Amino acid sequence: MIIGNQKKLYYKKKSWLTPKHPLYFESEEFKMYYAAAVMIHAAMNPQVPPEQNYELDRLVHRGLELRAEQMALALKKSANPSEVLGYLCDHMDSDEKRYLLMLDLYNISSEDDPSEKEQENIRLVMHMLEIPEKASRLLAHFIQAAGQEKDEQCRRIYQQMTEAKMELSLMELKYYRMTLYETSLCAQKDLDKAGKLRLVDRCEIREDIVLRDGMVLRLDHAVVRIYGNISIEGGTLIAENSKLIRKSDSHRACVNIRRAGKVIMEQCDIDCRNYGMFLRAQDGEAVIRGSEIYHTTRGAAVRFWGKTLELTGTVFHHCYSRENGGAVMARDGKVTIRQCRFWHCEAVRGGAVYIRQSMEIRDCFFKKCYASEYGAAVFCIGWIGDGVSGLRYQECFPERTETIQYIIAPRGLEISGECEIGIHTIVDCELQVQPQGTLRIHDAVVYLRYPIRCRGYLEIEKSFVRADDMEANDMIILEHARGCTVKESRLDGMGRKGGIFATGSRMEAYRSVFCNMRGGRAIFNAYFPQITQCIFNYCQNGGVHCQSGVVEGCLFVNCRGKSGAAVTMLGKKGMINNCRFVRCISDISGGAVDKAVGSQLENCEFQDCTQ
């Protein structure tokens, strides 16, 4: 049979919009035998072979969602009609199931009048399932009207079904005609009675409901307005191709997982209308795929510390929190965030995402996300490892610190091997680099709340290190260290702290900036340092204090000190060459430079400095 392009497009659209079949919740064995019975009937259609029967394909793939192996078993069972009909006679325990089978048989029959074989098979099934003739005619007329897309006629037939006391609702009939709408109410008594409840079309939840052990609430191609709160205590909430609209701020979160529950959201549109959070989970599992969550307030849109959280291909926007994490705040559990987009999200820390160490976030995009303190996009408690990668940012603030990790250890952190900081970091504990250890800081902004104590090797490259509410006087303390290199970086004491206290340690500084130092010199007591092409600005307790060494091609601006405001050099083998000193003033002696007799001062320029 040849199908035109317009028909193909119609079939594709219908497949995408198809809700689950009313018998989707039945056991896999029942669905397999049910599909086999429909396949037997489809083989009697003289116009369309079973493999080209669209309604049969829609039923097994979309309606019942049979896997490939289940469909193969159903096809095998269809070779034995007596076994299939015998099973259905034993397990069709309600009129609803019998009517649905008849609807499916009519639905896959010939579009015009059914053939003699089809009519004979329908009569056989009617007889075996004891379906009245009047009910069968109504079912056939409904399928015919649905195929002709006559909604008003479908409603009139449904009204006749209701008058005949047939156990079918408009929700079940929506599978056959998807444009039939009605607004229904979902209450706790409905869940307690049914155990498993499926909502289709327009629905309202006007009270708090609780999904206890074994209960399942499924939203299937539905528009649900939630006035209360959904609490999950061992039950399961499933939403597919649905829209959820929050209509009340009676609770802080719309959905709460309290005990061993599960939430699955796929292809959903979730509008919280600025009434609060969407999901709060202190236990259980949550899976959200291909959805959109927006207009959340009073906390993160998804606030999680349960067992497993998976967010894939989901968009979060206009999510605001006065706490941590505008869109996602995860304290515990296995967390995976992949291919998500965040825009216009705001919070105190982690404008979009607030996570902990070992959680995974990959290939996400952040636009116009803001944090009032740290981490415009992502704030992570603990070390960020390989689990965070492929993140992109646009117009986020604070700039350069879109993703930041927060390192804390009550007793400090000892580094005895290789350690690397390549991500913007807040250091809220003392880092102690042991003699055999190496700490490398590169391409990062580092906020120091405790000093770095180094007896090993320290390397700072293309980074910005700044003091942040420190109690110690110096940001970096070298205690007879193996070495220290500062290259193309910036150290900022924020007008309160000194820079590097280098007791008996060799160090190199190249094309770096030391600024806003107070409480100690920018570099103090370094042994034979190599300081080249650096800038020292606003060092209020002096710029460099060293024992010999080389200071070459540097600029000193607005430095102050008791003596040698810019450079104090001891020893007889020092060299100060090609440097410029601007407004460097000492209180007692030495002016800009105070050096020992043997050290050399060559090709330097002084402007507004004391001598």
C-alpha positions in Angstrom: 0.0 0.0 0.0 1.4 3.4 -1.1 1.1 6.2 1.5 1.3 9.8 0.5 3.6 12.4 2.1 0.8 14.2 3.8 -0.4 10.9 5.4 3.1 10.1 6.5 3.4 13.5 8.2 0.0 12.9 9.9 1.1 9.5 11.2 4.4 11.0 12.5 2.6 13.7 14.3 0.1 11.3 15.8 2.8 8.9 17.0 4.6 11.8 18.7 1.4 12.9 20.5 0.2 9.4 21.3 -0.5 8.9 25.1 0.1 5.6 26.7 -2.6 2.9 26.3 -5.0 2.5 29.2 -3.6 -1.0 29.8 0.0 0.2 29.8 0.3 -0.5 33.6 -0.6 -4.2 33.2 2.0 -6.9 33.6 4.4 -7.7 30.7 2.8 -11.1 30.2 -0.7 -9.7 29.9 0.5 -7.0 27.4 2.3 -9.7 25.4 -0.9 -11.9 25.1 -3.0 -8.8 24.4 -0.7 -7.7 21.6 -0.8 -11.3 20.2 -4.6 -11.2 20.1 -4.5 -7.9 18.2 -1.8 -9.3 15.8 -4.1 -12.3 15.0 -6.9 -9.9 14.0 -4.5 -7.7 12.0 -3.5 -10.7 9.9 -7.1 -10.9 8.7 -7.1 -7.4 7.2 -7.1 -7.9 3.4 -6.2 -4.3 2.7 -3.1 -3.8 4.8 -0.5 -6.5 5.9 0.3 -6.5 9.6 3.8 -5.0 9.1 2.2 -1.9 7.4 -0.7 -1.5 9.7 -0.1 1.9 11.4 -2.5 1.4 14.2 -1.0 -1.9 15.1 2.5 -0.4 15.1 1.2 2.6 17.2 -0.3 0.2 19.8 2.7 -2.0 20.4 5.4 0.6 20.1 3.8 3.7 21.6 0.7 2.6 23.5 2.0 -0.6 25.2 5.7 0.2 24.8 6.7 -3.4 24.1 10.4 -4.1 23.8 11.8 -6.0 20.7 11.9 -9.3 22.5 8.4 -8.9 23.9 7.1 -8.2 20.4 8.9 -11.3 19.1 7.2 -13.4 21.7 3.8 -11.9 21.0 4.3 -12.7 17.3 5.2 -16.2 18.2 2.2 -16.6 20.4 -0.1 -15.3 17.7 0.5 -18.5 15.8 -1.6 -20.3 18.5 -5.0 -18.4 18.6 -6.6 -20.9 21.0 -3.9 -20.3 23.7 -4.1 -16.5 23.3 -7.9 -16.4 23.6 -7.9 -18.8 26.5 -5.4 -16.6 28.4 -7.4 -13.5 27.7 -10.7 -15.2 28.8 -9.0 -16.1 32.1 -7.4 -12.6 32.7 -10.0 -10.2 31.4 -11.3 -9.5 34.8 -13.2 -6.2 34.1 -15.5 -4.9 31.6 -13.1 -2.0 30.9 -10.4 -4.5 29.6 -13.0 -6.3 27.4 -14.2 -3.0 25.9 -10.6 -1.8 25.3 -9.8 -5.0 23.4 -12.9 -4.5 21.2 -11.8 -0.9 20.5 -8.4 -2.0 19.5 -9.8 -4.8 17.2 -12.0 -2.2 15.5 -9.2 0.3 15.3 -6.8 -2.0 13.3 -9.5 -3.4 11.1 -10.1 -2.2 7.5 -10.8 1.5 7.2 -14.0 0.8 5.2 -16.2 -2.1 6.1 -14.4 -5.0 7.9 -13.9 -8.1 5.8 -15.9 -11.3 6.6 -12.9 -12.8 8.4 -12.6 -9.7 10.5 -16.3 -9.6 11.4 -16.2 -13.3 12.2 -13.3 -12.9 14.5 -14.9 -9.9 16.2 -18.1 -12.0 16.8 -16.0 -14.8 18.2 -14.3 -12.4 20.7 -17.6 -10.9 21.6 -19.0 -14.3 22.4 -16.1 -15.5 24.4 -15.9 -12.3 26.4 -19.6 -11.9 26.8 -19.9 -8.4 25.3 -23.4 -7.3 24.5 -24.3 -6.4 20.9 -25.3 -2.9 21.9 -22.0 -2.2 23.5 -20.1 -3.6 20.5 -22.0 -1.3 18.1 -21.2 1.7 20.3 -17.5 0.9 20.3 -17.5 0.4 16.5 -19.3 3.7 15.9 -16.8 5.5 18.3 -13.8 4.2 16.3 -15.4 5.1 13.1 -16.1 8.7 14.3 -12.6 8.9 15.7 -11.1 7.9 12.4 -13.2 10.6 10.7 -12.0 13.1 13.3 -15.6 14.0 14.3 -15.1 15.1 17.9 -18.8 16.1 18.5 -20.0 12.7 17.3 -17.4 11.0 19.6 -18.7 12.9 22.6 -22.3 11.9 21.8 -21.3 8.3 21.5 -19.4 8.6 24.8 -22.6 10.0 26.4 -24.5 6.9 25.1 -21.8 4.7 26.6 -22.2 6.5 29.9 -26.0 6.0 29.8 -25.4 2.3 29.0 -23.2 2.1 32.2 -20.1 1.0 30.2 -17.0 1.3 32.4 -15.0 3.6 30.1 -13.9 7.2 30.8 -12.9 10.0 28.4 -9.3 9.5 29.6 -9.2 5.9 28.3 -10.9 7.0 25.0 -8.3 9.7 24.5 -5.9 7.1 23.1 -8.2 6.7 20.1 -9.1 10.4 19.7 -6.5 12.6 21.2 -8.5 15.9 20.9 -11.1 14.9 23.4 -10.7 17.0 26.5 -12.2 17.2 29.9 -11.1 18.7 33.1 -10.9 16.1 35.9 -10.0 16.3 39.6 -7.4 14.1 41.3 -7.8 13.6 45.0 -6.3 11.4 47.6 -9.3 9.1 47.7 -8.8 8.3 44.0 -5.2 7.2 44.7 -6.2 5.2 47.7 -8.9 3.4 45.7 -7.0 2.8 42.5 -3.4 2.5 43.7 -2.2 3.3 40.1 -3.7 6.4 38.6 -3.2 7.9 35.1 -4.1 11.5 34.3 -4.7 12.6 30.7 -5.9 15.9 29.3 -6.7 18.7 31.8 -6.6 17.9 35.4 -6.5 19.8 38.7 -5.0 18.6 42.0 -6.7 20.8 44.6 -5.4 19.2 47.8 -2.2 17.7 49.2 -1.8 14.1 48.0 0.6 11.4 49.2 2.0 8.6 47.1 2.6 5.8 49.5 4.3 2.4 48.9 3.2 0.9 45.6 1.2 3.9 44.4 1.9 5.3 41.0 0.6 8.6 39.6 1.2 9.0 35.9 0.7 12.2 34.0 0.4 11.4 30.3 0.0 14.2 27.7 -1.8 16.1 30.5 -2.1 19.7 31.6 -2.1 19.6 35.4 -2.8 22.5 37.7 -1.4 21.8 41.2 -3.0 23.8 44.1 -1.6 21.6 46.8 1.5 19.5 47.2 2.6 16.1 46.0 4.4 14.1 48.7 6.1 10.8 47.8 6.6 8.3 50.5 7.6 5.2 48.7 5.4 5.8 45.6 6.3 6.9 42.1 5.4 10.0 40.1 5.8 9.7 36.3 5.1 12.6 33.9 5.6 12.4 30.2 4.8 15.0 27.5 2.9 17.0 30.1 2.6 20.5 31.5 2.6 21.1 35.2 1.4 24.5 36.5 1.8 25.4 40.2 -1.1 27.5 41.5 -0.4 28.0 45.2 2.4 28.8 47.6 1.0 26.7 50.4 4.3 24.7 50.4 7.9 25.6 49.7 8.2 22.9 47.1 5.6 21.5 44.7 6.9 17.9 44.8 8.5 16.4 47.9 10.3 13.0 48.0 10.3 12.1 51.7 11.0 8.4 51.8 12.4 6.0 49.1 10.2 7.5 46.3 10.9 8.1 42.7 10.2 10.9 40.2 10.5 10.5 36.4 9.9 13.5 34.2 10.3 13.4 30.4 9.5 16.0 27.9 7.6 18.1 30.4 6.9 21.8 30.8 7.0 22.9 34.5 5.9 26.4 35.4 6.1 27.2 39.1 4.6 30.7 38.7 7.1 32.1 41.2 5.3 30.3 44.0 8.4 28.4 45.2 10.6 25.4 44.4 9.6 22.5 42.1 11.3 19.4 43.7 12.7 18.8 47.2 14.1 15.4 47.7 15.6 14.2 51.0 15.5 10.6 49.9 14.8 8.5 46.8 15.5 9.0 43.1 14.7 11.7 40.5 15.2 11.6 36.7 14.3 14.6 34.6 15.0 14.5 30.8 14.2 16.8 28.0 12.1 19.1 30.1 11.8 22.8 30.9 11.6 24.2 34.5 11.1 27.9 35.1 9.8 30.7 37.4 11.0 29.1 40.7 11.7 31.0 43.9 12.3 30.5 47.6 15.1 28.0 47.0 16.7 26.0 44.2 14.3 24.7 41.6 15.6 21.2 42.3 16.8 20.7 45.9 18.3 17.3 46.4 20.1 15.2 49.0 18.6 11.7 48.2 20.2 8.7 46.4 20.3 9.4 42.7 19.6 12.6 40.6 19.8 12.6 36.8 19.2 15.8 34.8 19.6 15.4 31.0 18.8 17.9 28.2 16.7 20.1 30.6 16.3 23.8 30.4 16.2 25.9 33.6 15.4 29.6 33.4 14.3 32.4 35.7 15.1 30.4 38.8 15.8 32.6 41.8 17.0 31.7 45.3 18.1 33.6 48.3 20.2 30.6 49.3 22.7 28.5 47.4 22.0 27.2 43.9 19.4 29.0 41.7 18.4 26.0 39.6 20.0 22.9 41.3 21.2 22.5 44.9 22.6 19.0 45.6 24.0 18.1 49.0 24.4 14.4 48.8 23.8 11.4 46.5 24.9 10.4 43.0 24.2 13.5 40.9 24.6 13.6 37.1 23.8 16.8 35.1 24.3 16.6 31.3 23.6 18.7 28.3 21.4 21.1 30.3 21.0 24.9 29.7 20.7 27.5 32.4 19.8 31.2 31.9 18.6 34.0 34.2 19.4 32.0 37.3 20.4 33.8 40.5 21.5 32.7 44.0 24.0 33.7 46.7 26.5 31.0 45.8 26.3 29.0 42.6 23.9 31.2 40.5 22.7 28.1 38.6 24.2 24.9 40.3 25.4 24.2 43.8 27.0 20.7 44.1 29.5 18.7 46.1 32.7 16.9 45.3 32.4 13.8 43.0 29.2 15.0 41.4 29.1 15.1 37.6 28.2 18.0 35.4 29.1 17.9 31.7 28.4 19.8 28.4 26.1 22.5 29.9 25.5 26.1 28.8 25.0 29.0 31.2 23.7 32.4 30.1 23.1 35.5 32.3 23.5 33.6 35.5 24.5 35.6 38.6 25.8 35.0 42.1 25.9 37.7 44.8 29.0 36.0 46.3 30.8 33.3 44.3 30.3 31.0 41.4 28.1 32.7 38.8 27.3 29.3 37.2 28.6 26.4 39.4 29.7 26.3 43.0 31.2 23.0 44.2 32.0 22.0 47.8 35.3 20.1 47.5 37.7 19.3 44.7 36.3 19.4 41.1 37.6 16.4 39.3 37.1 14.9 35.8 33.3 14.9 36.4 33.0 18.6 35.4 33.8 19.4 31.8 32.5 21.0 28.7 30.9 24.0 30.4 30.2 27.2 28.4 29.3 30.6 29.7 27.9 33.8 28.3 27.2 37.1 30.1 27.5 35.6 33.6 28.7 37.6 36.6 31.1 37.5 38.5 33.2 37.1 35.4 36.2 34.7 35.3 34.8 32.8 38.2 31.8 31.2 36.7 32.7 27.8 38.1 34.4 27.7 41.5 35.4 25.0 44.0 35.4 25.5 47.7 38.2 23.6 49.6 37.8 23.2 53.3 39.4 20.8 55.8 39.1 21.5 59.6 42.7 20.4 60.3 44.2 21.8 57.1 45.3 19.9 54.0 48.7 18.4 53.6 50.1 18.0 50.1 52.9 15.4 49.9 52.7 14.6 46.1 51.6 16.5 43.0 48.6 18.7 43.4 47.1 21.0 40.7 44.6 23.8 41.0 43.3 24.7 37.5 39.8 25.8 38.5 38.8 28.9 40.3 39.0 28.1 44.0 38.2 29.3 47.5 40.8 28.0 49.9 39.1 27.9 53.4 41.8 25.9 55.1 45.6 25.9 55.4 47.4 24.3 52.5 50.6 22.7 53.7 53.0 21.7 51.0 55.4 19.1 52.4 59.1 19.0 51.4 58.4 16.3 48.8 55.2 17.9 47.6 54.4 20.2 44.7 51.5 22.6 44.3 50.8 24.1 40.8 48.2 26.8 40.4 47.5 27.8 36.8 44.7 29.6 34.9 42.7 30.1 38.0 41.4 32.7 40.4 42.2 31.7 44.0 40.6 33.3 47.1 42.8 32.6 50.1 41.2 32.6 53.6 44.2 30.9 55.1 47.8 31.1 53.9 49.6 28.6 51.8 52.5 27.2 53.8 55.1 25.6 51.5 58.2 23.6 52.3 58.1 21.9 48.9 57.7 23.5 45.5 55.0 26.1 44.6 54.2 27.3 41.0 51.7 30.0 40.2 51.1 30.7 36.5 48.5 32.8 34.7 46.5 33.0 37.9 45.0 35.6 40.2 45.6 35.0 43.9 43.8 37.3 46.4 43.4 37.5 50.1 39.8 37.0 51.3 39.2 37.7 55.0 42.5 36.2 56.2 43.8 36.3 59.7 47.4 35.7 58.9 49.6 38.6 57.7 50.9 37.0 54.5 49.1 35.1 51.8 52.1 32.7 51.0 54.7 31.5 53.5 57.7 29.8 52.2 59.6 27.9 54.9 63.0 26.9 53.4 61.0 25.7 50.4 62.5 23.9 47.4 61.4 26.7 45.2 58.7 29.1 44.2 57.8 30.4 40.7 55.3 33.2 40.0 54.7 33.7 36.3 52.3 36.0 34.5 50.1 36.2 37.6 48.6 38.7 40.0 48.8 38.6 43.8 46.4 41.0 45.5 46.5 41.6 49.3 43.2 43.6 49.1 44.7 46.4 51.1 45.0 44.2 54.2 47.6 41.4 53.8 51.2 40.9 52.6 52.3 38.8 49.7 55.1 36.2 50.0 57.1 35.6 53.2 60.0 33.7 51.8 62.3 32.5 54.7 65.5 31.1 53.3 63.8 30.2 50.0 64.7 30.8 46.4 62.0 32.2 44.1 61.4 33.5 40.7 58.8 36.1 39.6 58.2 37.0 35.9 55.8 39.4 34.4 53.5 39.4 37.4 51.7 42.0 39.5 51.9 42.4 43.3 49.3 45.0 44.4 47.3 46.3 47.4 49.7 44.9 50.0 49.5 45.9 53.7 50.7 44.1 56.8 53.8 42.8 55.1 55.9 43.3 52.0 54.9 42.0 48.6 58.0 39.7 48.8 59.9 39.5 52.0 63.2 37.8 52.9 63.7 36.0 49.6 67.1 34.4 49.1 68.7 35.3 45.7 65.4 35.9 44.0 65.0 36.5 40.2 62.3 39.2 39.8 61.8 40.3 36.2 59.4 42.6 34.5 57.0 42.7 37.4 54.8 45.5 38.7 54.5 46.4 42.4 51.6 48.8 43.1 50.3 50.2 46.4 52.6 48.1 48.6 52.1 49.9 51.9 54.7 48.0 53.9 57.3 47.9 51.1 57.8 46.1 47.8 60.7 43.7 47.9 63.0 42.6 50.7 65.7 40.1 49.7 69.2 38.8 50.2 71.0 39.6 47.0 69.4 38.4 43.8 68.2 40.2 40.7 65.4 42.8 40.3 65.2 43.8 36.6 62.8 45.6 34.4 60.2 46.2 37.2 57.9 49.1 37.9 57.2 50.2 41.5 54.3 52.6 42.1 53.0 54.1 45.3 55.1 51.9 47.6 55.7 52.9 51.3 58.0 51.6 54.0 60.2 52.5 56.9 63.3 52.2 54.7 63.7 51.1 51.1 60.0 51.6 50.3 60.3 49.7 47.0 63.4 47.5 47.4 65.5 46.6 50.4 68.4 44.4 49.2 71.0 42.9 51.6 74.2 41.2 50.6 76.9 42.1 48.2 75.8 40.2 45.0 72.6 41.9 44.2 71.5 43.7 41.0 68.7 46.3 40.5 68.6 47.1 36.8 66.3 49.0 34.4 63.6 49.6 37.0 61.3 52.6 37.4 60.2 54.0 40.7 57.2 56.3 41.0 56.1 57.9 44.3 57.9 55.4 46.5 58.5 57.1 49.9 60.2 55.7 53.0 59.6 57.0 56.5 63.2 56.8 57.9 65.9 56.1 55.3 66.7 54.6 51.9 64.0 56.3 49.9 62.8 54.0 47.1 65.9 51.7 47.3 67.9 50.7 50.3 70.7 48.4 49.3 74.0 47.1 50.7 77.3 48.5 49.5 78.1 45.6 47.2 74.8 45.5 45.3 74.5 47.3 42.0 71.9 49.8 40.9 71.9 50.6 37.1 69.8 52.3 34.6 66.9 53.1 37.0 64.5 56.0 36.9 63.0 57.7 39.9 60.0 60.0 39.9 58.6 61.8 43.0 60.6 59.5 45.4 62.4 60.3 48.6 66.2 59.8 48.4 
